[in-house]
Each structure stands twice: as structure tokens, then as C-alpha cells.
Amino acid sequence: MADHYEVLGVDRSATTDEIKKAYRRLARELHPDVNPGADASEQFKLVTHAYDVLSDSQQRQQYDLGPQTGFGGQGGQGFGGFGDIFESFFGGGQTRGPRSRRERGQDALVRVEVDLEEIIFGTTRDIEVDTAVLCETCDGSCCAPGTTPVTCDICHGSGQIQRTVRSLLGNVMTSSPCGTCRGYGTVIPNPCPTCQGQGRVRARRSIPVDIPAGVDTGLRLQMPNQGEVGPAGGTAGDLYLEIKVRHHDVFSRNGDDILATLEVQMTDAILGTRATLKTLDGEVAVDIRPGTQSAEVITIKDRGVTHLRGSGRGDLKIGVQVTTPVKLSHKEQDLIKQFASTRKAAAPTLTHFQQGLFQKLRDRFLNI
């Protein structure tokens, strides 16, 4: 193990002030912020540990006495004291090093409303997000332009404060985050005036979003690294888009099928006709066969919503509702009477219970 006095480059008779000056000189040369090399990092740990021992009068006295005899063993051999046992198991004063100011940003959740027409084939939308973005003044350094963080005078860049606690088992070294630098190892004497030393600011930005076909209400889309930028310019979190499909007055959705109701006049239902309907993605021709009844369903293949996973589309299902005219002219009434007189229709009578129109449509739509 390297001699602490040699590590700091001082004599064994050096005063506390001389040890402190030697440590500061070496720390400025070897600190990871100044010298990022691996060798420098290991040397910085040795220098810091040597200073922690020699700057404490009690630890220095114990160090100068050398290793003590343990359970019958010779000095430096066999088992040491209880303090050595704790040092073997718990690190013996080694520090974890300063923590980084850069942290990952939080995730963000934004609710996006889309129309039923937009989810058939998907759409692109620019959304406005109020979030944390990188500070352009300091570029995440948290410092005012032209300045840099400086090594903390209290923990000397380690980010930890070490204390020796006496116990029945010997001296135990404890460490806790430095209260001055909050464990960062450095302090910022001149914070950035724009972000107040946070490295990020609140801003509203526009984000282009590709909303895939087939999404439905409640679905969440993840956009990696589009959330809030972390403190000190840390990696941004993720942005989650929660989809809500707006209500449509004519069409509704059941899975990947689109449902609609078609009102058909009584005469068209009797004689049959052909109608051209305007759907969500263009016009479609529908044949109403003669004798069509209410609650019948006309299915138009592949005119529904595109499947979210996979290829193909759902169907357009049109439920028929036959309407009976309410106000008739005298001529129309005479024609209806002539028609009725030519048919030997059964008189109205009670029969088994029939579901209502909308219940029958629902059952046929859902194939119940």
C-alpha cells in the first residue's frame, strides 16, 4: 500500500497547512473534471484518501504508529484489529465519488384527439408540448457563459464527508454527501442567468407526430427521448401520447368495423333501389334488394378501419331502417288503398315477442 506522505509529496513532519496545500495542488491537477484519464482518476482517489487520513489528527497518529498486533499475529500479518476487519468488508474509507449533475428527465403524457376519418389510414399531426428543454445560453452546463464549476472546498471534490466514529469494535469510517455541494464535488459560483443553474428551461415546442392507422381511444403511443430534458442537460425522458377518438354523428366503430344506419323509404324497400353513399373514405354504391326489412345489415367488405397490427381493413356495416311515410296526400292514400285491396294480407295479430330495431341491429352488427 502506498505511503500517504509519499502520495502527497510531503515530509512526515509536515504541518496541517502544508498537507492541505499539497492536496489542493494535486487535486487541481488530477480531478476528473480537469484530467479525465483513468490513471489520473485512480491517483486522485489515492490523493484524496491520503489527505483524509493525514488531515485528521487522530487518524494520522494511528497511521504513524503503524499496523497493530492482532489476535496473536505479528504486525502487518495474520488478522488485524477489528478496525481492519471493518475496513476489509466495508471499504475502509474509500469514497463512492461525486455524483453527476446530469440526470434523466421525466416522462411526459399528452392527450391527443383525432377524428374517426383520421384513424382509417393514419395521420400526421403537429402537437404543442409545454416541457423542459435544453438551456441555449449555457448548453446544459448550468454556468454563466465563460465560467465553469469549481472544486468544493469542503469535500475537496469527493462529494462525500468522511467521519471516524469510535465504537467497541474499533474506529469505523462513515461517509455522507457533502452539504455544501450536495454531493456533486463542485459548486457553481456563477449560475446561468437564463436557467438559474438548472441547465434547462420551460418552453413550448412543436413536435411532429405520426399517428398510425387503427388506433383507438385509450391507446398510448411512446415517443422515446421526446419528454422533458433532465437537469444539467441530462437525457430527455419519453413522451406518451394518449389517443382519444372524437365522436362522429353518423358513423361509429366496433373493433375495426365501421357501423352506420341507412334510412330507406317504404317504397324503396318494397321495390328495391340503388343508392350512392358518402362514407368516411369516399363514395360507395349500395344495392337495396326488393323486400328489404328493417334491421337487415348490408356489409361492404374492406371499407372499415385499417388493422393496427397487420394488413387489411375491417368492414363497413350498414343497418337498414325502413321508414313509413306519415303525411300522405289524398292521391297517395288512394293508391295505398288500391294496393292493399289487391293483397290478401293477414289481419294484425299478436305473435311472439320481437326485439326492438336498435337491439336487433346491435345483435346483427355484433353477430350475436
Secondary structure by P-SEA (a helix, b strand, c coil): cccccccccccccccaaaaaaaaaaaaaaccccccccaaaaaaaaaaaaaaaaaacaaaaaaaaaccccccccccccccccaaaaaaacccccccccccccbbbbbbbbbbbbbccccccccbbbbbbbbccccccccccccccccbbbbcccccccccbbbbbbbccccbbbbbccccccccccccccccccccccccbbbbbbbbbbbbbccccccbbbbbcccccccccccbbbbbbbbbbbcccccccccccbbbbbbbbccccccccbbbbbbcccbbbbbbbcccccccbbbbbcccccccccbbbbbbbbbbbbbbbbccccaaaaaaaaaaaaaccccccccccccccaaaaaaaaaacc
